[in-house]
Amino acid sequence: MILTVTPNPSLDRTYEVPSLDRGEVVRATGERVDPGGKGVNVSRAVTAAGRRTVAVLPLGGPSGALVSELLDAQGIEVAPVPIAGVTRANIALAEADGVLTKINAPGPELSAAERELLLETVRRRSPGADWIACCGSLPRGLAPSWYADLVARAHAAGVRIALDTSGPALLQALRERPDVVKPNAEELAEAVGRPLLTVGDAVKAAEELRELGARSVLASLGADGQLLVDDAGTWFGSARVDAVRSNVGAGDASLAGFLVAGGAGPGALASAVAHGAAAVRLPGSVMPTPADLDPGAVTVTAQVPADRALREPTS
């Protein structure tokens, strides 16, 4: 079982548009409404893979009730933390050429009692979990050290923990040695304080995160592939993708693929790459099923192309 924790969930509405012309009326060609938040997406991907998951998340207001209903309809067990605020609603505009524009609301502010109830719910639901995946931004009311506290509590309970967040929350959590951290290229560059221009730059940045405490680093490099850096070595994975429909939730699908395949080693990296590649071929934030995966399109190697320039270098 994979327990997910999403401190700042959302109701995500995705519109597919031919192009985005500022100041003009844009007519959508497709529309989806999905439960959102990085941890929620991981739970959706784990369920699509045929594995059990429990989603812990604070929910409030009509949008929170709809998030719970949508997850229940997908067969996902929800461990809700009732809050006085209203769960945020986000908008994504997916253009035909694959460009995605996202408008993310800030979300509610959690009270001291709600913060403690969230931690207590994770503690209560942790027994029997193979992994806890803590994902996404922190809502107002949670200090950057909140994830560090959660990692420490998970390890005290003997549960492995994967962390997908950024900024001060990531840096503070590293001191508690999370088992896996999953930054994208921008988050990796932010963590080390410099641009990443090549795959080799990304490897060095991942090694620095390990020096700061991460036991392994699964780094998404967008169209350039993914890296896994851990005690056993460094691997580079990539997949052939003919057409990108939407990259919403692709990184979350990758993390789910990594965890359901054991969360370690090149085999888990291959699963992560396959899930991410499948996700970008689907509309909105639809998570891939086993039928959507194309393992034959995936390549994983220990011969990392360090000098390869990133197609989307970070600034």
Summary of the structure (lengths in Angstrom):
residues: 315
radius of gyration: 18.3
end to end distance: 38.0
largest distance: 54.5
contacts: 1170
relative contact order: 0.15
helix: 37%
strand: 26%
